[in-house]
Every structure is written in structure tokens, then in C-alpha cells.
Amino acid sequence: ISLPRIAAIGTQSSGKSSLIESIVGLDFLPRGGGVVTRRPLELRLVHLNTQEYPGDQAWAVFDKISDKKFTSFDDVRAEIERQTDEVAGANKGIVNDPIILTVYATGAPDLTLIDLPGITRVPVKGSDQSEDVEKLTRDMTLHYVNDPRTIVLAVLPANQDMSVSDSLQLARQVDPQGLRSIGVITKIDIMDQGTDAAKMLRGEDVPLRLGYVGVKMRSQQDIVAKKPVKESLKEEKEWFDNHRVYGKLPPGLVGTPVLIDKLTQILFKHIRRFLPEIKKEINEKRRSTQDRLDELGQGVPVEAAERVQVMWTLVTDYCEMFKNTIRGKYDRKLQRYMVNLNMGSGGGISGGARVRGIMNDFLIDFMETSITSDMSDDDIEKAIRIHEGDSLPGFPSPDTFEFLALPHLQKLAIPAVECVHNVAASLDVLAQRMAHAVFRRFPKMAESVLGMTQNIIQEQKDAARAIVEEQVACYIGYLFTNDPVYLTEHGSMEPMYKNQQGAKPPPPPEEEKKDPSFAEKTFQQVKDGSKQAYQTAQTTVNTVIRKTSTEAQRKQQRYSGPFVQEIRRRLDAYFAITVRNVRDSIPKAIGFYLVRAVQDKLQFELLNALNQPDKLSELLGEPPHIVEERRTLASQLQVLQRASAVLTRDPTLAAIAFEAEEEEQQPPPKAVQKAPAPAAAAPRPIVSTAPTATPVPAGTAAAHRPVVSSPGPAAPAARPAANSGLFGGLSAGGTGGGKPGLFDEPAAPKRPATKNPLFGED
């Protein structure tokens, strides 16, 4: 869960680590020339109450070695260097693997800071830095500041032109509205003689909505001499107060205490803004963690009776889930296992739908097939004559039909056996998915149950295959049908003759006889003479042909065309009937002898085989990764529960969350009409000059009294109440005499809305 935090970004040696040490008030970060920060350091500062911890007390705890408390911050520096060298190497390598350090101190504010490696343009010669070190460091910085909950602390040295600052360029890239970017100007004491950073601090060069703060930190000589940070903070205050330029600037622009106060208030507003989202994420994470813990269970019981009960429950769930998935039944109790199922490439198709799809596709290619499409009339007539034998011609044998149909009927055997294999394979895949989901905690039991399930499927597959082969053999070896359509249309020769008679063309109409004229009589005489000569020639030719073909006709008597066509139609009709019957009967046999038989035998066989106390101890052994996952999830759940309790029960945070939720629910404000009374008539906000190190007391006070109270309806406010805070109003540009309030929203910029509020010109 991403929490609001502050990330210090900038180029290499711009003073980020020194700035963080000044904020913390302790000297503990590795220092030196060149590349020093080579891994991101996530620094979680926890303010200790001085009443409970009198005096200056401070210690540090690393996330990776949480059981060790470091009270010496020289040891903290050495541990940071050791962890950096362990991951990034000792040769100036840069790695995006953060070090998480929590510092508890009475003088530290409640902040979360991230010290990032500076943006490096050229790799150091002889180091482990790659040639794309600039891209690496820039991407590492963007990885943190792209989070909208991260406040960007843009660090830039005063002796560098602001227009070429990498930190400001990255801040503008990730935060174009300037809602979470604050500038810090370092090295303000080593500028050239005759120059100063007054314009930079006032935001005249590159304006920022949240403004700039100038700081003076320890020099390298002070670091070598181990000057305490607190002493350097006193010198910083004296230096700014006595400076000829900075001493005359409005308050709130220079000094590390001003920066700490400003960061605390900005972070507080940021937390209030994102608190509803954080609460929602915590609750969602709690639910998902609790669901996973419920799925993993509370561990393996010790008593034998309890182990048997666990085994019985798991096997029952497995068998019920197997059955319900095949039958398409929805079972709420078993849905918790579904999150562990990898649907794979099947697109979420359940086992029953997959089996039905296999049966629906069985012999689908034979539905539109005509087996006589490749047979010629000569092939059919030849088959008829082959099976006449030496009997009287003209009486075809039924063997002719079987001879022609048998090769095509035999093609049904292989798809029928393949259908059995495909259904068994689908059941096998389903069993694997169910076993991996239900027995995920116990891999040995999952392996044993899956092996027994596969044996049951194999046994029933062999039995179903034998039955299917016998049924297909019946369709191939014995030709018979009671189909009424076939018996009506092809049970006798009568339809053939009806079709033949219906195919004769109607006789042509007779013409009316008329008395021929003289020309017609002459033409008819010529025509009769020609016809008689043609008939004489034709008779001579026919006599010759008849003599040559008489012997061939005696040897082979051809069957008529309608008879052959009837044989063709009977073959197609019978094959279609057979395919239809096989597509019905074979899936029924597979469904009964394979699918249903596996479901009926599965639970009984598994319980009988596993109900042995000596085997349960081995089968119910959890693997180490499951034990570790349960421990991690339990720890996460405790942290989430404590976080939720803090957000719910703490009155300060509860009031902040309530205000934030109300702000989200309120519609956007309409344009405020000008008030007739002058601005001076508005009531003055309450102003507190006491500095605050932590936001908690301010939030508490805000929860118990209104921010601004108006004396009466007759005195309208000059500006909305959202701009008035517990600690006074924020003056224009962030440079006024009053400090920004804890609940202040940034004042609307006095410039056209079309210009960029972060880098636009005033």
C-alpha cells in the first residue's frame, strides 16, 4: 500500500543527503565526494514523546534485521555502507533496491523521506556503472516520484542556473499542477561574491506553487571535523539572521526549521487528501489476505481423528467439485477454490461443456457426406454382376448393397474410439485442475489422489472402449433399419417406377389436319422420296451393326439406369441413418460407461484408499512454502488490522478521514459573487506563532473546533473558509507573514487559467 512520503531528487552532489541529515538532526548517512548514495534509502522518521522518553534519545532499526536496535549512528552509517556494497558492489555501482531504515528520535519529525541516488550523466571510469547510467538514475527517480502520493522535494544548488535544473524538470514532468512539489535551494553560502538567491527564493525565476526554502548545511570540513548537526542548525539561523539580503526576506523562506514545518504541514494535507483511498486499500487488502488464510487453513491437526476429518473434507470437496463442474452445477461452498484454478487456453470452459463439445463434434464431418459421390454407374453395375454369381441374371443379391456400403461404414470405427480417448483426456485434465486447487496445501495428497483418479479413468475408459467397439461392430456387421422414411421410400421397387413414369415427357399436341395445296403436295412427294432413300441406307447400316453387337449383348445384359440410381439412393439413405444412429448411441455409451461411472466410483475408491492412519501423517505434510506463506499472511493481517484500528479509533485520524470524505462528496463550488462589504470586514483567522514539529496536535485541535467562526450572517467572508486554517491564512505566493494553515488549500493563482500554474510567469 503506497503511503504519502517525501522523495528528495536532484543531480549528484546537490546536497540531498546533507539536507536529510539536517531534517533528522543526526549524522548517520555515508558522506564523501563523487557517488555516495548508490541505493535508494527509505527513511521513516518516528517522533518520540519527550514525556515518555526524556532527554535526547534516538535509535535506528533496519527492515532486514528488525531484531537489532542501533543506538550508535556511526554503526548505522557502517551498516548502510555494508548493505550498499552487498547489493551494488564496492565499485560505485548503482542499483534500484531500497534500504528501509526507521529512525526513532525525540528531535525528529513524523516524516517519511527517500534519499535517491543523484542523476548521473557520465559513468565513472573504472567503476561498475553502465553506459546508460543517466537513464538508470533518471528512471529510478521517476519510479518514486510518479506515485501521486509522493511529495517531490526538488533539491537544487544555488550556484547553478535554475533553468537547467534536472530536479525542477522532473517535478514539472510528474506534477504539472504543482500540487506536491517544493523546492529546496542548497549551497546558498558558497555563491559567488556579489550574487544572492533572493530571486530564486521568491520564485521570480521559476515559480513554484508551494514555494522555495533556502538552507545552509555543513561544509565538507565540518563533516570531517564531525560538527554536530544541532550546532550547525544554530549557525545556520545566525547566518541567515545576520545576512544583509536574507535577513530582510519575509519569514518562511529560509532555514531548516522552516523547511521541516512546511514539509510537515504539506505532508499532513497530503495524508488528509489520500486518507479515504488508503482506508479503502487497507480494507481490500485485509479481505484478500483473510480469504487466502481461510483457504490455507489453520495448519495440520495432530490428533488422528482430526486428520481423518481433514482428509474426508478435502476428498469430499474434490469429488463434489469434480461432479459439479461436469454437470455445470453452481456450488457456492466450492467457489473459494476457483481462484487457484488456471483456466488456461480453454477460455474458462468447464469440464462438462468440454465433454459435450467433444460429443457434439463426433462424426460431424460425415453428416453432409454422400458415399456414392465417388461411385460411377459402372462401379455399381459391376458390383451387382460380381454378386450375381452363377444364378439367373436379373435378380441382384443383397450382398451387393453390403459390398458397396461396408468400406464406408468401417470408417466410423476410428472416430468412435478417438471420441472415447478425447473424453477420457478431458476428464484427466479436469481432475488435475481440481486436485491442484483443492489439495494445494498438501502436494503429496494431491499426487496420490490424482494418481488414483487417473487409474479409475483409465479403467473406465478401457471398459467404455470395448463397449463402443462392440456397438460399432454391430452397425458394420449387420445391416438393418426400422426407419419409417427408408422403409417407405426404399422398401420396394414401386417408387422407382413412379419416378420413371413421372420422368416421361408429355406427348406433343396433335396438329389440326388441313387440305394440302398443290405446292404442298409437290413438296410432300419430294420429301417422301428422300425419306425412303434414307431409310433404305439406314436399314443397311443397322443390319451391319446388329450383326456385330448381337454376340456382345448375349454375353452381358446391362441393368437399366433407374435401377442403378435406386441403388445409389438406398446407399446414401442407409449411410445417413447409420451415422445419425451412431452419433446418438456412441456418446450415450461413453457418457454412461465412462463419465458417469467415474463420478460414481471416485469418492468411494478415494476414501477407501486414503482412510489409513499410517498414510495420513505422510500425505497431510505441508511443504515449507505453504507454512511460510501462512506465517507471512498472518503477519500481514495483523499489521493491516492494527492500521485499520488506528484509522478507525484514533479521533484525530477519524476526524481527518471524515473531513476528507465530506470534501469528496461535496459538489464543486460555484463561482463566488462579490460581497458588498469590503474585505477588511471579514473576521481574522486564528493565528498561532508556535512552531509545530508533528501534525498530530494540530489535527486534534481541528477535530474539536471550527476553523473560522463568523460573527453573524451580515458580515460575509472575503474568501472561502477552506483558505483559512488553524494556523492562519496563507498569503499570496506563500511569502506572507502568517504561516500556512494545517488545513489550508493552496490559494488560487492570480493568473489566467490557461497558463501552467507550476512554471507559468506571473
QUINOR-V964680 format. One line per field, one symbol per residue. phi: phi as a letter, one per 20 degrees, with the letter a starting at -180 (. if undefined). A space follows every 50 residues. Layout:
phi = ???
//
This chain:
phi = .fdgbcdecrffmeofffffffffncdbefcqemfdedcfdeddecfeff fecfnedbbcceffcfeddeeeefffffffffffffeenedmfccecfdd cdddbfdeeeccdceegffdecfffmdefefeffffffffffgeefffee eedeebffecfffdfffffffffecfemebccecddlfedfffndbdfff ffmeecfcfenccecddfefffffflfffffffffffffffeffdffeff fndcofgffffffffffffffffdfgffffffffffffffffffffndne feffffffffffffffffffffffffemeecffefffffeeefmefmnff ffffffffffeflffefdedfefeeeffffffffffefmdeffncfefff ffffeggffffeffffffffffffffffffffffffffdffcffffffff fffffffffffffffffffffffffeeceabdffffffecfbefffffff ffefffffffefecffefffffffffffffffffffffffffffffffef fffffcdfeffgfffffffffffffffffffffeffgffffeedffffff effffffffefcgfeffffefefffffffffffffffffffffffffeef fffffffffffffffffffefeffefefffffffffddeffcecefffff fffdbffcddfaffdfffbfffedcfdneeffmmdffeffffdfegfffe bgffeffecfef
//
